Amino acid sequence: MDEKILRRIDGEAGVSGLSEILGERLRATDLNTLLLDVFQKKAVAASPAELLRAYRENRFVRPSNIDPLDFGNFVMGWLHAARNAGFSLLQLSPLAPLGSCAALATVHQNKVVSALRGTEVVADATNVLALESVLRREEEGFPFDPLHLGAVHRHVRAQAIPRTPGYSAHFSILGLTSAGRDTGDRIFEKESLLRHMLFYRDYLENELQLGKATLRLKPLSSKGHSDPVFRSIMTYLQENAPASPIEVADGGSRNYYECLQFKVVVAAGTNDELEIADGGFTDWTRQLSSNHKERLLISGLGLELLYKIIRHLV
C-alpha cells in the first residue's frame, strides 16, 4: 500500500475521508484490503499508554456494572419461558451482514458500528432473526405454519446515549420474531401478536411479580383508531386476553412498523411507568424473500435495563 496515501489518510481525514482523498484510485482498489491495511498500521503503532487511555475513555469498550452470575440467572429465566412459549432459541453471532439495519429499516448506518469483511456489529437482534427466518422458511417452501425465533444478545449502538440512568452503549436485549404467511382475515397478525404480548405480560406479572402489566397499542395507519384492520386485531386481543388492560395510544409515524406498534408497560416507581417491551409488524421478510405473502412480527425487551431497575442499580 502507498505509504504517502496511508499517511494522508491517518493525518488528514481518517477512514471517513477515504473517498474524498483517494477519488478515482479508491474505485480501483479493493476497499476491504485498503481498510485492513490502515487498521493494521494504526494498531501496531498504538502505544500501551494510548491503549489504556482508549480503554478508559471509549464508551463502547467499558464493562457493564452488573453481576454476571446474577444477571445470567435472570436471563436464563427469560430463555426458559420463551422456549416454553414456543420460540426456538438461537445463539447469534456478534456480527451481522453490513446493512442489516439500514437496508431493512430506517436506521442510519452512523448509529451502527460498522466493521470490515462486509459486516457490522449487531445493533438489533430482530434484524438478524428476520434474516434467519427467511433462510429457514425459504428452504421449507414458505410453509403456512409460522416460525417463532428468539435470542438474547448483547447489542452495541453508536447513537448518543440518553441522559437517563441505566443506559449504556452496549446492553442485553431479548429479541423475538414470528414469521409466517398471510392466510386471510389477519389470522397470522392476531395470533402472533397475542403470543408475544401474553408472553411478556405473563413473565412480568407471574414470575417477576412486578404488578399488573399494561398492553398498549398504537395504530399507525392514517385512519388511526377507526382503521378496520386495527379494530379487528384489537377486538381479537380483547376477546382472548380479557384479564389484561389494553390501552390505545394516539397514532404516530410509521417508522419501520406497519399497521400498529405495541408496548408492554410496567410500574417503575410511585408515579412512573416503564415501556419495557416494544414490537410491531414489519415488511422485512417480504423485502428479503420478494414474497408478498410473507408476514413478520418483531419484538424486544430491555433485559439489562429491567434487571438494573429490579436490582436498584439505577
N, C-alpha and C positions, 0 to 999 in steps of 0.2 A: 504494500500500500504506500502511496506517495506520502513521504514524511511531511512535506510542506502542506498538503491538504489536511492531514491529521492535526498539525499544529494550529492551522487556521480554525478548524472545527472546534478544537479544545479552547482556544483563546478568544474567539470572536462570538460564536453563537451556540455552541454546544450541539447536541443531537437535533434539537428542534429547528436549527437553522440549516440543516443539510441541503435541502432542496434549493435554497437561495444561493448557497456558497458553491455547490457543485454544478448546478444548472444542467447543461447537456450531458456532462460527464456522469451525473447520477443515473441517468437513464441507461448508460452503457455499462454500469457496474451493478453487480448483484447487491441489493440494499442490505440483505441479511449478513452477507460476508463483510461488508463495509462496517456495519454496526458492531459485529463481533470483534473486528479489529480495533475499533475505537474503544470499546469497553475493556478489552484485554489490556491495552496500553494504559488506560486510566486506572485499572485495578492494580496492576503491578507497580504503578508509580505512587500509589497511596501509602503514606507512612502509617505506622501503628498509632501515632498520636491523632492523625486525621481520621483513622478508622474508629477510634474510641470516641472522638468528637461527633462523628456521624451517628454512632450508636446512641449517644446521649441525646442528640438533638432531633433525629429523624423520627417523626411521629408514626411512621409505618413499621418500625422495627422493634419498638419497646414492648416488653411483655405486658399482658393484662394483669390486673390486680386481684384476680380471682384464685381461689384454691382449686388446683386442677383435679384433685381427687373428689372433692365435694361437688364440683361442677360436673365432673364425669358421671357421678351417680345421678345428678339432676338430669343430665342429657339422656342417660340410659332409660330413665322412666318414660320420657317422651318417645324414645325409639320403640320401646316395647309396646306402648299404647298405639303408635302409628301402625306397627305391624299387625296388631290385633284388630285395627280398624280397616285392614285390607290393603295397606300400602306396602309395596315392595321396596325395600331399603337398599340404597347404594352408598358406596364409599367413593366419592368423586375425586378426580384429580385436582391438585391445586391450580391447574391451568385449564384454560378453555381456548377454542379457536379465536383468533383475532377477529373482533367484530361481533362476538356473541351477544353483547348488549346493544351496541349501536346499530347493528344491521337489522335487528328484530324490533327493538323498542325505540323510544325517543331519547335514549341516554346518550349524552355527548361523550365521545371517546376520551376527552380530557378528565372525565370522572372515573375512568378505569385505569389501572396500572398496566400499561402495555408492555409486552415482553418481546423477546426475539423468537426466531424459528416459527413465526406465524401464530403466536399465542398471546394471551393476556392473562393476568391473574384473575381468578374467578371473583366477580363482584356481585353476582346473583345466581344462586344455585338453580333457580327455577328455569333460567335460560338454558342451562346445561341439561336439566331434566327434560326440557322440551326437545332438545336435540336427540337425547337418548330415546325418548318416546317415539319420535318419528322413525328412527332406525329400527326399533323393535316392531312397531306396527307395520312398517313397510315390508319387513321380512315375512310377516304373517298375512299379508294381503289386506291390511287395514280392516281388521275384524270388527264386528258390532260390539263385542264385549270391550268395555273401556279398560285402560291400563292406568293403574294408580301407582305413582312412584314417590319416594321420599328420601331426603338426605339431610343430615346435619353437617353444615360446612362452615368453615371459618372464612368469612368474606373480607376482602380488602377493597376499600373505596377511596378514591382520590379527591373527592369534593371536600369543601370546608366542613369541619366537624361542628355540629350545633353546639352552642354555648349552654349545654344542659348536662348536669352530672350524669355519668354512666355511659356517655357516648365516646367512641374511640374510632381510629382509622381502621382497625380490624376487630371483628366480633363474630360470634357464632349465631347462626340462623338455622331454624328448621324450615326447610322448603318442601312443599308438597305440590304435586301436579296430578291431574286427571285428564287423560287424553282419550277421545272416543269419536264416534260418528254421529252425525245428525240423523236421528231416526224418526223425526216428526214430533210435533207437539212439545218441543223443547224438553223432551224426556232426559236427555243427557245433562242439559244445564240444570234441571231441577234436582235430579238425583245426586249429581256430583257436588253441587253447591250444598245440599243438605249434609252430605258426608263430611265435607271439610268443616262446615260451621259447627256441627254437633261434635266432631272430634275435639276441636279446640274448647268448646263450651264444657264438655264432659270432663276433660282433664283439668281444666282450670277450677271448676266447681268441686268435683268429686275427689280428685287426687291431691290437688294443691290447696283446696278449701279456701279459695280466695273470695268467696261470696258469689252472689248472682252475677253471671256474665251477660252482657247485653249484646245482641246481634244487631248490627247496624247496616242497612242497605242504602246505597246512594245510586239513584238512576242516572244514567249518563246520556240517554238519548235526548234530543231536543224537545220531546213531548213530556219529559220528566215523569212525575208520578202517574200520569194518565197513559203512558206508553203501554199498549196491550201485552207486550212480552214481559215487561217488568211486573205488571199486575198479575199475570199468570204465574210467574215464579214466586211472587210474594204470597199469593194465595196458597200455593203448594207448601211453602215453608210454614205458614201459619197452621195449616191442617196437619202437618207431620211433625211439628215441633211446638205444640200448643203451650208447653210449660215454659218456653223461652220468650222473654220480652224481645220483640223485634221492632226496632225503630227505623224510620225512613228519614234520611237526611236530605237536605237540599241537594239538587243535582250539581254536578261540577263538570269540568273539562274532561274529555275522554282520555287524555294522556295515551297510554297504550292499552288500557282496558276497554272492553266493549260491553254495551248493554248496561252493566251495573258494576259497582265495586262494593265489596263487603268488608266490614271490620268487626272484630270482637273486642269488646271494651270491658275492662275490669276496674275496680276501685284502686286508686294509687295513693290514697290519703283521705283525710277527713272530707275535703271538698274537691278532690282532684279525681280524674279518671285517666286511664291509660289505654290507648288503642294499641293493644299488644300484638294482634294478628290482623293481617290485611290480605286481600285477594280479589280476583276478578277473572273474567274471561278475556282471552287474547286470541289473535289470529296467527300466532307464531307457527303452529303446526301446519296451518294452511299455507303459509308462506314457504315453509321448509319443504313440504311434500308436493306443493302445487295441486293439492287435492281439496276442492272446495267443500267437501263433506266433513272434513276433519274439524274437531272442536277441542278446545283446551281450557281448563280452569287451573289457575296457579294460585298459590297462597304461601304466606310465610309468617313465622312468628319469631320475634326477637328474643331468643333463648337467653342470651347473656345479659341483656338489659333486664329481663324479668327476674333472672337469678339475682342480679345485683340489688334489685328493689326488694325482693323477698328476704335477702340476707342483710339488708340495711347497709349496703355498701355505697349507696348514693343518697 
